[in-house]
Amino acid sequence: MASASPEPTEQHRVGQTDARKTDARKTELGQSHLGQGGQGVAASLAAVRARIAAAAAEAGRPAESVTLVAVSKTHPDAAIREALAAGQRVFGENRVQEAEAKWPALKADHPDAVLHLIGPLQRNKVRRAVRLFDVIETVDRAEIAAAIAQAAREAGRAPGIFIQVNTGLEPQKAGVPPRQADALIRHCREDLALPVRGLMCIPPLDDEPSLHFALLRKLALRNGLAELSMGMTADFDIAIRFGATLVRVGTAIFGERPPADGPVGDGPAGDAEDGAEDGTGGAH
């Protein structure tokens, strides 16, 4: 498995410390069944928000600079409603079909809820995704970008777009290779007039995540993009230090996911939060 190699200075500065933190978080995931220590959704949300605030303070950033995307895929409406009652408004779903079954009613009751697609997207589901999702985080090729642009024109609404970058060059994951990211970003912006807001990545499970976060930050800066969706339950503290503006957290809020029927995503192997638990390695 080939992994990207960002600037060595980043590795020397944070590598060993972040590796220990990542290992500790993986252990925590294995022991957690409902958020932190079996507590309810509201208490788990509060604990995650406290972690975000602490990581942001350590990085010299306000907590408000980081948006928590609560990953609600495979979790029932009741759990999502608990999160909504606790004030959470930004959620992530992995599958178009599952989101269609849950979110129209939830959005009717909470019209200020914001829904992100964080799983792979097949072309035949693009129109449905554009109608339902407010943000699509997994654009990784020109074909899907063009389909989204067409569907957005037809629907009269354009979801925010993140370009997914395969920073580890993992063959089982979707995501544009880092060397091709600039061209895809330019195509989406200039040729398709898509509202590209930022970049997303999922580091390889066994790699030091700070290397991949540093690479994504470098690509974003080079392209004048302000938003970075990176960091999950096991490593979002590290991601915040590297400039994450969105972190995708599921297990620490909702607990272990119930088994899903069929593949995790709507396309090639995919999971944008806590992939290790699915055996997908976080792949999209």
N, C-alpha and C positions, 0 to 999 in steps of 0.2 A: 504494500500500500504506500503510495507516494504521498508525502506531505510537503506543503509549502514551507519555505524558509525565509521568514521576514528578517529584518535587520538584526544582527547578533547582539547589539546593545540591549534590545528588549529582552532577549533570552537571558543574558547575564544578570540583568537587573531583577527579574521577577521569577525566573524559572523554578528554582528549588522551592521557594516559599509557596508559589502558586500550586506546584505539584502536590505539596503536602496538604494544602487546603482542598484541592480537588479530590484527593484520596479520602480525606475526612468526610467530604460531602457525599461521595459514593457510598461510604459506610452508613452515613445518615439515611440515605435513600433506602438502603436495604433494611433498615430498622423501622422506617416510618410506614404506617398504614393509613392514618388519616391526619394529614397535615403534620404538625409537630407533636409527636407523642400521643396521638389518638384524639386530639382535641377537635372541636367543631370547626366549620368553615370560617366563621367570623373570627374566632381566635387565631386560626391559622393565617388568615389574611393579615391580621394585625402583626403577627410574628414576621411574616414576609416583608411587610412594609417597614418594620423596624430594621430588618436586615438591609433593605434597600437604603434607608436613611443613613445607617451606619457606614455602608460602603461608599455612599455619595459623600458623606462628611470626610471620610478618609481621603477621598480623591479631591477634596476642596470644591465640591459641587453641591448645589441645593438638591434636596430629595425630589423636588418637583421637576427636576430636569430628567428624571427617569420615569417612564410610563410602564406600569405593570400590566402585562397582557396575561390574564388568567386563562390557562389552557383548560378548556372545559370539555374537550373531546371525550367521548364515551361515557361521560358522567351524566346523570339524569337531571331533568328539569329542576327537581327539588333542590339539588345541591347548587345549581346555578342561581336559583332564586335566593338561596341563603347568601350567596356572594353579592347579589344585587342589593339585598336588604342591608348588607354591611357597607354599601357604598361603592362597590367595585363596578366599573362601567366598561372596561375594555376587555374583550375576551378573544380567545383564539380557538378555531376549530380546524380540524384536519381534513374532513371529508365534506364535500358539497351536499351529498345526499343526507348525511346525518344532520348537518346544520339546517337543511330545509325542513326537517321533521321537528326541530326544536325551536328555531329562532324566530319565525314569524310571530308566534304567540308571545314569546318573551319580549320581542321588540315592540309589539303592540302595547304591552304593559309598561315598558321602559324605553320610550322612543329615543332617549339619549344614550342608549347602549351602543357601543362601537364594536363591530365584529371584524376580526382579521382572519383571512384564510392563510394558514401556516403549513398546509400540506400541498402535495403536488397537484397540478391541475391538468386534466386532459382537455383537449380542444373541444370535444363534444359537450363539455360541461361549462364552457366559458360563459355563455349567455346567462345561465342560471347563477353562476358565481358573481357576475357583474351586477345582477339584480339584487342579490342578497348581501354581499360583503361590502364593507366600507373600505377595506384595505386588503390588497393581495400581496403577500410577502414573498411569493415563490416564482416570480417571473425569471426564467433562466434561458430563454431562447427566443429568437426572432419570430418564429411561428406562433407561439403563444402570445407574445406581445402584440402582434398584428391582429390576432383574433380578439384580444381584449379591447384594442382600439376600435375595432368594428362594432363589437357588442356595446361598447360605451356610447358610440354615436347613435346606435339604434335605441338604447334605453334612455338616453338623455341624462346619464349620470356616469361619472368616471371615478372608480375607486382609486385611492392612493396606491402607488406602486412601489414595491421594494424589489430590487434585483438580488436574487439568491446567488451567492458565489460559493463554489465548491473549493474552499481554501485548501483542503487536504487532497484534492485530485483523486477522490475515492470513486472507483468505477460504479459502485452500487448506489451512489447518491446522485441526485440531480444537482443543478447549480452550474453556472457558467464558469469555466476555468478562469483563474485570475488574469491571465494574459489576454483573454478575450472580453473581459468585463468592460473596459473602456469603450470598445466598439459597440457593445450591446446597449450600454447606457446612452451613448450618443444617438444610436438608432431610435431608441424609445423616445428620447426627448425631441430630436430634430425632425425625424421622418414621420413618427407616429403621434407626436404631440401628447404623449402620455405624461401624467403628473408623477414623475419619478421623485420619490421623497427620500429614499435612502437605500442601504444595502443590508442584506441578511446573510448570516452564515451559521453552520453547525459544525464545530470542530470534530475531528475524529475522536472517538471515545477514549482511546488510549494515548492520545497526544497531549502535550502541554497546551492548554487552550489559549494561554496568553499570546503564543506565537500567531495563532489564527486571528485573534482579536486585533492584534497589532497590524496584521496584513490588511484586514478589512478596513480599519481606520485609515490606513495609508491610501487605499483605493478611494475611499469616500472623500478624503481631503483633496486628492488629485482631481476629482470630478466635481468639487464644490457641493457635495451632498452633506446635509447636516444631521441626518438620522441614521442610527445604527441599531439594528435588531440583532442582538447577540447576547448569549447567556441564558442558561436554563437553571433548574433547581440546583444542580450540582456545582455550578460555576458562575452564577450571575454576579456574585461579589467581585470576582476578577474582571468580568466584562465591564462592569461599571467603572473600574479604574482605567480601562482602556477606552472609555467614551461611550459606552452603550447608552442609547436614549430609550430603548425598549428592551425589556427582559421578559422572556416567555416562561412562565412558571405554572406547573400543574400539580405535581405530586405534593409539594409542600403546602398547597392550598386544599386540594380535594382528596388527598390520599391516593393510594394505589388505584389504578384504573381497572374497572371491570373488563373482562375479556371482550374484545370487539369481534363482530362477525365479519369475516373476510379481511382483506388487506387493510392496513392502517390508513393509507392515503387513497386518493382517487387516481393515482398514476403509479409510476415506478416506485419501489420501496420508499416509504416516506414517514418521517416522524420528526417534528420540529421541537419537541419537548420530551426529555427523558427517554431518548431512544434506547438506552441500554436495557430498559425494562421490557422492550418489545423484541429485543434481539436484532433490531435494525441498525444499531449503532447511530441512531439519530438521523438516518438517511431520509431524503425526500425522494 
